[in-house]
Amino acid sequence: PDNEVPVEVHNSGWVANHTIDFLKRAQGGKPFFAFASFVDPHHSYNPPPPYSTMYREQDMPPIVARASERQDKPAYYAKLYEAHRPLVEKAARNRTQYYGEVSLIDDSVGRILQTLDDLKMRENTLIAFMSDHGDLLGDHYLFYKGPYHYRNCAAVPLMVNWPGRVRSGKKVEGIVQAIDVMPTLLDLAGVEAPMGVQGRSQRAVLTKDSVETGYESALVEG
């Protein structure tokens, strides 16, 4: 169980430690690519101390749901509602642990960024932070991800940082997709995307005043 191991050997701490070791080996001016893949936040919602007690149940927001919304769904949903009911009943408790997992990742990413600063590599390093999906955490009487496209399951964070190269503090409400990340990073790094790439570079959105991402809709697959 994740809550019974020290932070440094928890999967989030492990990923951060290995990424930091990689960055120390990569210093020297040569181009590098590091992919730090954190498993959390993810069920079973059990971060190690002190993150397991960082948030209080009474401070958690109530679930977003209305009873009537369960009446017009396909039969498949009835099984989901029943399977997720024990989790929904303890939504506040599960959310405290989920938030703890998020905070552990925040701290782990912070350690990686601090290493880039300490190695004086930050100014010449393009950083992208993203997720693959959200978690309903009790909203709409459901947990986890799945074949339902509620915003808090389908919408994901995407943050890009490169001091002096991309706009600082700019927020864009337009749609982008996971397939855009690779061509965008390549374009910013001055590397031509290979044939067959379906994503669109968002370089103009990140470096200029433009907020046009080129999409009016997106494909979401559960």
DOMAR-531048 format. One record per residue: x negated, y negated, z negated of N, C-alpha, C in turn. Coordinates in steps of 0.1 Angstrom, whole numbers, plus 5000, padded with zeros to 4 digits. Each point is the difference from the previous one (the first is absolute). Layout:
<rs>
XYZXYZXYZ ...
</rs>
This chain:
<rs>
499250125000500849885000499149875000 500449915009499249885001499849924987 501150004992499949924987499150064990 499450125003499150064990498649995004 499749935011498649995004499549854999 498749984998499549864999500249935014 500049874999500249925012499050035011 498750024995499050025010500150125008 500750104995500250135008501450015005 500949914997501349995006499849985015 500950045008499849985015499849865004 500749904994499849865003498649964996 499550034988498749974996498950075009 500350125004499150085008499849945013 501149965007499949935013499249874999 500349924990499349884998498550024998 499650104992498650034997499350045013 500650095007499350055013499949895010 501149915001499949895009498949904996 499949984987498949914995498650065004 499950134997498750075004499749985015 501050025008499849985014499649865004 500649904994499749865003498549974996 499650064989498649984996499050065010 500450115006499150065010500149935013 501149935002500349945013499349865001 499649944989499449875001498750005008 499849895007498850005009500349945013 501249955003500349935012500650085011 500050134999500650085011501550014998 500750015011501550015000500450134992 501149994993500550124993501550005000 500650124998501450014998500350094988 500849954991500350074987501650015000 500450124998501550034998500250054986 500549924992500350044986501550034998 500350134999501450055000500450044986 500849914994500650034986501250095001 500150104992501250095000501249924993 499749944989501149934993500349875007 501149934997501050054990500950115006 500150104992500750125005500550084988 501150085002500450094989498950104999 499850054988501050004989500049884990 499549895004500149884992499450024986 498750025000499350034987498649945000 499849875000498749955000499250024987 498750005000499350024987500049874991 499750024988499949884991498949915005 500149874998501149924993501249975009 499950055013501149965009501350064997 500050114993501250074996500949934991 499449904992500849924990499949855003 499749975013499849865003501349925002 501150085003501349945003501150064991 501049924996501050044991501350035007 500750104996501350035007501049895000 500049934989501049894998499749885010 498850005005499749895010500250045014 500450125003500250055014501349955005 500149965013501249965006501050115002 501349985000500950115002500050045014 500550125003500050055014501049925008 499749995013500949935009500950115007 501250004996500950105005501549974997 500950055008501449994997500650135002 501050044992500550135000500650045014 500749905006500750035013499050045011 498849964999499150035011499750155002 500350084990499850145002501250075007 501049935003501250065005500050015016 499249935006500050005015498750065006 499350084993498850065005500250145005 499150055009500150145004499950094989 500450135002500050104989498750024994 498949985008498750024996499749924987 500649885000499749914988500550054987 501150085000500550054988499050094993 499250085007499050084994498949914995 499749895007498949914995500449934987 501349955000500549934988499950094988 500350135001500050094989498650044996 499150025010498650034997499349884993 500449885004499349884995500649954987 501250054996500749954989499249994987 499250114996499249994988499049895001 499449975011499049895002500749874999 501249985006500749884999500449974986 500450104992500449984986498949954992 498750035004498849954993499349905009 500749925007499349915010499149904993 500449954989499249904993498750064995 500050124995498850074996499150035012 500650055010499250035012499449885006 500749885000499549885005498849954992 500050024987498849954992498850085005 500250125003498850085003499649975015 500949985008499749965014499349875000 500549904993499349874999498650024994 499850094991498750034994499050055011 500650095009499250055011499549895009 501049915003499749885008498949924994 500149974987499049924994498650065000 500050144999498750075001499449985013 500850005011499549985013499549855002 500849914994499649865000498549984994 499850074989498749994994499050075008 500350115006499150085008499649925012 500949945007499749915011499249884996 500349954988499249894995498650034998 499750124996498650054998499350015013 500750055010499450005014499749865005 500949914998499849865005498849944992 500050034987498949944992498750065005 499950125004498850065005499649935013 500949975009499749925012499449874997 500649934989499549874996498550024995 499950104991498650024994499050035010 500350075010499150045011499949895011 500749894998500149895009500450055014 501050095001500550055012501449955003 500649934991501449965001500349915012 499149915002500249905011500050075014 499450115001499950075013500750135000 501050014992500850134999501549975002 500650065010501449995003500750114991 501049954993500750094990501550005004 500550125001501550025002500550094989 501149964993500650084990501450035004 500450125000501450045004500450134994 501350035002500650124994500750075012 500450134997500750075011501550004998 500549984988501450004997500249954986 501349964997500349964986500650124993 500649974988500750104992501349934995 501150075001501349944996500149984985 499350094992500049984986501349984993 501050075006501350004994501049915007 499649915008500949925008500850085009 501349975002500950085008500150144995 499750034987500150134994499050105006 498949955005499050085006498649974995 499150105002498649984996499250055012 498749975000499050045010500349935013 499650065011500249965013501050105007 500349985012500850105007500749945013 500950075005500749965013501149904997 499649894993500949894998499249875001 500549905006499249895003500349874992 500250024987500249894992498749924999 500149874999498849915001498950044991 500350034987498950034991499450145002 500550075009499350125005499249985013 500649935009499449985013499049885001 500249904992499149885000498750044992 498949965005498750034993499249875000 499049994990499149895000499050015011 499649885006498949995009499349874998 498850014994499249884998498750015006 499649895007498750005007499249884994 498750034997499149904995498750005007 499549885004498749995006499649854998 499349974989499749864997499549925012 500649895004499649925010500450045014 500550125001500450065013501550015003 500750044989501550005001500649904991 501249965003500749894992500250054986 499649914990500150044986501449954995 500750104993501349964994501250005010 499850035013501150005009500950124998 501349975001501050114999500850005012 500350125005500750025013501250104997 501249965004501250084998500350095011 499349985012500350085011499650154998 500550085009499850154999498750045006 499250084994498950075005500150154996 499250085007500150144997498650064997 500050124995498750064996499150025012 500650025012499250025012499349875004 500349894994499449875004498649984992 499950084989498849974992498750035007 499950115006498750045007499649905011 500949975010499649905010499849864994 500649974989499849864994498650004994 499650104993498750004994498950015011 500250085010499050005011499949875007 501149935002500049875007499249904992 500350004987499349904991498550034999 499750135001498650035000499350005013 500749965011499449995013499850135007 500850104997499950135006501250035008 499850055012501250025009500750134996 501349994999500850114996500050115011 500050134997499950115010501350015008 500050065011501250025008501150084992 501249965003501150074994500549954987 499449904994500449944988501349925002 501150044992501349945002500249884991 499249984990500149894991499649875007 500449884993499749875005499049934991 499049945005499149924991500849884995 499849984987500649884994499049894997 498950005007499049904998500549865000 500849975010500549865000500849964988 500850094995500749984988499149974988 498950084999499149994989499049885001 499849955012498949905001500649865005 501250005005500649875005501349974993 500749905006501349964994501150095003 499850095010501150085005500550104989 501450025001500650094991500850115009 499750005013500750095009499250135001 500650104994499350135000500350095013 501049955008500350085012501150104998 500650014988501050104997501349934996 501250055005501349974994500550124992 499450125002500450124993498850094998 500250104992498950094998500650144999 499250105003500350144998499750054986 501050054993499850054986500450145000 499150094996500350145001499950064985 501150064996500150064987499350134999 
</rs>
